[in-house]
């Protein structure tokens, strides 16, 4: 292989066209405004309320039926939005296997487990346990998930990570204390 002269890099950079104007503004803001906080609050209400509705649903239908209905309604809604916006689903055949695996692991399996779990525990406890997910993600990343998965990079423990973990634990404890009656009651069905 022939060595490349450093002047080649300078010439190539000079010849390259500049970035399109589309990318002029940063795509991700680092500061949240009031609208962002409102959207985050609405999202928290939707996600938190989901546990109440899961608890209600699994009292009347089997968890697998509930999951099938939930995912079917969501798929129909997403396809309707796609059609209204004039978009196309045109994905290559090669990616459908990955999408199916992703849908199974990130949607169908967790929803089924939440539904099955809520036939045994109260909605409040399920939501508190779910709230600890970021904490276990940080801990798992720091403890060596990279040993099992070569592409995972280890997290370094810094003040921001510790603060985030503290707020997860504190928020979960506040939720648990506020839902003591809900957590201690279990359904027998």
VOPAGU-2260 file (C-alpha; in pm, 1 decimal, decimal comma):
REM VOPAGU-2260
SITE   aa  ch    i         X         Y         Z
SITE  UNK   A    0       0,0       0,0       0,0
SITE  UNK   A    1     136,8     338,1    -101,1
SITE  UNK   A    2     179,6     594,4     182,4
SITE  UNK   A    3     -33,5     905,4     155,9
SITE  UNK   A    4     127,6    1244,8     174,7
SITE  UNK   A    5     -17,8    1489,0     431,5
SITE  UNK   A    6     -73,7    1746,3     156,9
SITE  UNK   A    7    -327,7    1506,6      -1,2
SITE  UNK   A    8    -556,6    1548,4     300,1
SITE  UNK   A    9    -538,9    1926,8     276,6
SITE  UNK   A   10    -624,4    1922,2     -93,9
SITE  UNK   A   11    -916,2    1680,7     -41,0
SITE  UNK   A   12   -1057,6    1900,4     235,2
SITE  UNK   A   13   -1032,5    2207,5      14,9
SITE  UNK   A   14   -1205,8    2025,3    -272,0
SITE  UNK   A   15   -1490,2    1895,3     -56,3
SITE  UNK   A   16   -1819,1    2078,3     -66,6
SITE  UNK   A   17   -1950,8    2235,2     250,7
SITE  UNK   A   18   -2231,2    2081,4     451,0
SITE  UNK   A   19   -2583,9    2152,4     325,7
SITE  UNK   A   20   -2781,7    2426,5     500,9
SITE  UNK   A   21   -3013,2    2164,5     646,2
SITE  UNK   A   22   -2747,4    2080,2     903,2
SITE  UNK   A   23   -2658,8    2437,0     993,9
SITE  UNK   A   24   -2865,7    2440,2    1313,7
SITE  UNK   A   25   -2791,5    2179,2    1581,1
SITE  UNK   A   26   -3040,7    1894,2    1567,2
SITE  UNK   A   27   -3032,0    1820,4    1940,2
SITE  UNK   A   28   -3068,0    2101,8    2188,4
SITE  UNK   A   29   -2882,5    2072,3    2516,8
SITE  UNK   A   30   -3122,7    2298,9    2705,6
SITE  UNK   A   31   -3489,6    2218,1    2754,4
SITE  UNK   A   32   -3746,1    2495,2    2720,3
SITE  UNK   A   33   -4099,1    2506,2    2868,1
SITE  UNK   A   34   -4245,4    2321,7    2570,1
SITE  UNK   A   35   -3996,0    2038,0    2613,6
SITE  UNK   A   36   -4082,8    2008,9    2983,2
SITE  UNK   A   37   -4454,8    2004,1    2898,1
SITE  UNK   A   38   -4403,1    1724,7    2644,2
SITE  UNK   A   39   -4193,9    1532,2    2897,2
SITE  UNK   A   40   -4468,7    1572,8    3159,6
SITE  UNK   A   41   -4737,5    1451,0    2918,7
SITE  UNK   A   42   -4519,3    1154,7    2823,9
SITE  UNK   A   43   -4469,6    1068,9    3193,1
SITE  UNK   A   44   -4846,8    1079,7    3247,7
SITE  UNK   A   45   -4905,6     852,1    2949,7
SITE  UNK   A   46   -4637,0     603,0    3054,6
SITE  UNK   A   47   -4737,8     612,3    3420,3
SITE  UNK   A   48   -5105,9     579,1    3334,3
SITE  UNK   A   49   -5029,8     278,6    3117,2
SITE  UNK   A   50   -4977,7      66,4    3428,2
SITE  UNK   A   51   -5325,2     150,9    3555,7
SITE  UNK   A   52   -5476,0      54,9    3221,4
SITE  UNK   A   53   -5268,3    -263,7    3203,3
SITE  UNK   A   54   -5401,3    -358,3    3548,2
SITE  UNK   A   55   -5758,4    -297,8    3433,6
SITE  UNK   A   56   -5709,4    -482,3    3103,9
SITE  UNK   A   57   -5558,6    -798,3    3250,9
SITE  UNK   A   58   -5853,0    -835,4    3488,6
SITE  UNK   A   59   -6078,6    -883,1    3187,1
SITE  UNK   A   60   -5864,5   -1044,1    2916,1
SITE  UNK   A   61   -5559,1   -1268,3    2904,6
SITE  UNK   A   62   -5226,7   -1076,5    2894,1
SITE  UNK   A   63   -5143,6   -1210,6    2545,3
SITE  UNK   A   64   -5479,1   -1090,4    2414,1
SITE  UNK   A   65   -5421,8    -748,5    2569,0
SITE  UNK   A   66   -5073,1    -725,8    2413,1
SITE  UNK   A   67   -5200,9    -833,6    2072,0
SITE  UNK   A   68   -5475,9    -568,8    2086,4
SITE  UNK   A   69   -5238,9    -297,9    2208,6
SITE  UNK   A   70   -4979,4    -362,9    1938,3
SITE  UNK   A   71   -5239,1    -404,8    1662,9
SITE  UNK   A   72   -5409,7     -75,3    1748,5
SITE  UNK   A   73   -5069,6      98,8    1764,7
SITE  UNK   A   74   -4963,2     -45,7    1427,6
SITE  UNK   A   75   -5288,6      63,8    1262,3
SITE  UNK   A   76   -5253,2     413,4    1410,7
SITE  UNK   A   77   -4892,2     441,9    1292,8
SITE  UNK   A   78   -4982,5     326,4     942,1
SITE  UNK   A   79   -5268,4     578,1     931,9
SITE  UNK   A   80   -5033,5     863,0    1030,9
SITE  UNK   A   81   -4783,8     745,5     770,1
SITE  UNK   A   82   -5052,5     745,3     499,0
SITE  UNK   A   83   -5186,0    1087,6     606,5
SITE  UNK   A   84   -4836,6    1234,4     580,6
SITE  UNK   A   85   -4790,8    1076,6     238,5
SITE  UNK   A   86   -4502,9     856,2     349,4
SITE  UNK   A   87   -4417,7     510,2     230,2
SITE  UNK   A   88   -4315,4     206,3     428,1
SITE  UNK   A   89   -4067,6     110,0     153,1
SITE  UNK   A   90   -3806,8     -69,1     361,5
SITE  UNK   A   91   -3571,8    -323,6     204,1
SITE  UNK   A   92   -3648,1    -690,7     267,9
SITE  UNK   A   93   -3314,7    -733,5     444,5
SITE  UNK   A   94   -3415,6    -516,4     741,7
SITE  UNK   A   95   -3748,2    -683,8     819,1
SITE  UNK   A   96   -3585,6    -963,0    1021,1
SITE  UNK   A   97   -3411,0    -705,0    1239,6
SITE  UNK   A   98   -3731,9    -506,0    1276,1
SITE  UNK   A   99   -3922,8    -818,9    1378,0
SITE  UNK   A  100   -3658,9    -905,5    1639,3
SITE  UNK   A  101   -3661,5    -547,8    1767,8
SITE  UNK   A  102   -4043,3    -546,6    1789,9
SITE  UNK   A  103   -4039,3    -875,5    1976,9
SITE  UNK   A  104   -3771,2    -776,7    2228,9
SITE  UNK   A  105   -3869,3    -412,1    2280,3
SITE  UNK   A  106   -4249,5    -429,5    2256,5
SITE  UNK   A  107   -4417,2    -768,4    2258,9
SITE  UNK   A  108   -4205,5    -937,1    2527,4
SITE  UNK   A  109   -4199,5    -646,9    2779,2
SITE  UNK   A  110   -4571,7    -575,3    2733,2
SITE  UNK   A  111   -4651,6    -943,7    2783,3
SITE  UNK   A  112   -4434,3    -962,7    3094,6
SITE  UNK   A  113   -4587,9    -645,4    3238,1
SITE  UNK   A  114   -4935,1    -783,5    3174,6
SITE  UNK   A  115   -4850,0   -1121,3    3326,3
SITE  UNK   A  116   -4676,3    -952,1    3620,4
SITE  UNK   A  117   -4977,0    -734,9    3690,2
SITE  UNK   A  118   -5192,5   -1043,5    3729,7
SITE  UNK   A  119   -4978,0   -1107,8    4039,6
SITE  UNK   A  120   -4884,4    -761,2    4172,7
SITE  UNK   A  121   -5050,0    -420,0    4191,5
SITE  UNK   A  122   -5010,3    -148,1    3927,3
SITE  UNK   A  123   -4829,0      79,8    4171,9
SITE  UNK   A  124   -4557,6    -176,3    4238,1
SITE  UNK   A  125   -4519,4    -248,9    3866,3
SITE  UNK   A  126   -4471,5     120,9    3789,2
SITE  UNK   A  127   -4220,2     162,7    4073,5
SITE  UNK   A  128   -4022,5    -139,9    3953,4
SITE  UNK   A  129   -4027,1      -3,4    3598,6
SITE  UNK   A  130   -3899,8     332,5    3726,6
SITE  UNK   A  131   -3580,0     163,3    3843,0
SITE  UNK   A  132   -3486,1      62,0    3485,7
SITE  UNK   A  133   -3244,0     357,5    3434,3
SITE  UNK   A  134   -3069,4     272,0    3761,4
SITE  UNK   A  135   -3014,4     -89,0    3659,2
SITE  UNK   A  136   -2900,4      26,0    3315,2
SITE  UNK   A  137   -2629,7     246,8    3469,4
SITE  UNK   A  138   -2525,6     -24,0    3715,6
SITE  UNK   A  139   -2517,9    -291,7    3445,7
SITE  UNK   A  140   -2314,0     -69,3    3218,4
SITE  UNK   A  141   -2064,5       8,9    3493,4
SITE  UNK   A  142   -2037,8    -351,2    3614,7
SITE  UNK   A  143   -1936,0    -492,0    3285,3
SITE  UNK   A  144   -2204,9    -547,6    3028,2
SITE  UNK   A  145   -1919,3    -486,6    2786,3
SITE  UNK   A  146   -1766,6    -819,4    2894,1
SITE  UNK   A  147   -2067,5   -1002,8    2750,8
SITE  UNK   A  148   -2122,8    -771,3    2453,9
SITE  UNK   A  149   -1804,2    -654,6    2283,6
SITE  UNK   A  150   -1970,7    -348,6    2126,8
SITE  UNK   A  151   -2087,2    -203,1    2461,5
SITE  UNK   A  152   -1860,2      68,6    2593,0
SITE  UNK   A  153   -1826,0      93,9    2970,5
SITE  UNK   A  154   -1981,2     390,6    3149,5
SITE  UNK   A  155   -1757,9     601,2    3364,7
SITE  UNK   A  156   -1902,4     699,8    3697,8
SITE  UNK   A  157   -1925,3    1077,6    3712,5
SITE  UNK   A  158   -2125,8    1329,0    3914,3
SITE  UNK   A  159   -2404,9    1344,2    3655,3
SITE  UNK   A  160   -2446,5     964,0    3652,0
SITE  UNK   A  161   -2453,8     955,4    4032,3
SITE  UNK   A  162   -2707,9    1237,7    4045,1
SITE  UNK   A  163   -2927,4    1060,8    3790,9
SITE  UNK   A  164   -2908,1     732,7    3984,3
SITE  UNK   A  165   -2991,6     917,3    4307,4
SITE  UNK   A  166   -3299,9    1080,2    4154,7
SITE  UNK   A  167   -3417,5     746,1    4014,6
SITE  UNK   A  168   -3392,9     586,1    4358,6
SITE  UNK   A  169   -3548,0     889,7    4530,1
SITE  UNK   A  170   -3835,3     909,3    4282,3
SITE  UNK   A  171   -3899,8     536,8    4309,9
SITE  UNK   A  172   -3903,1     561,8    4690,1
SITE  UNK   A  173   -4145,2     855,3    4682,5
SITE  UNK   A  174   -4370,6     660,3    4446,5
SITE  UNK   A  175   -4345,9     351,9    4665,4
SITE  UNK   A  176   -4430,6     545,2    4981,2
SITE  UNK   A  177   -4717,0     721,8    4807,5
SITE  UNK   A  178   -4851,2     390,9    4678,5
SITE  UNK   A  179   -4797,1     183,5    4993,5
SITE  UNK   A  180   -5154,5      58,2    4992,3
SITE  UNK   A  181   -5137,7     -22,5    4620,1
SITE  UNK   A  182   -4805,7    -201,4    4654,9
SITE  UNK   A  183   -4904,2    -410,3    4953,4
SITE  UNK   A  184   -5228,4    -528,4    4799,6
SITE  UNK   A  185   -5202,8    -816,5    4560,2
SITE  UNK   A  186   -5476,5    -962,7    4352,2
SITE  UNK   A  187   -5556,9   -1327,4    4355,0
SITE  UNK   A  188   -5726,6   -1430,7    4038,6
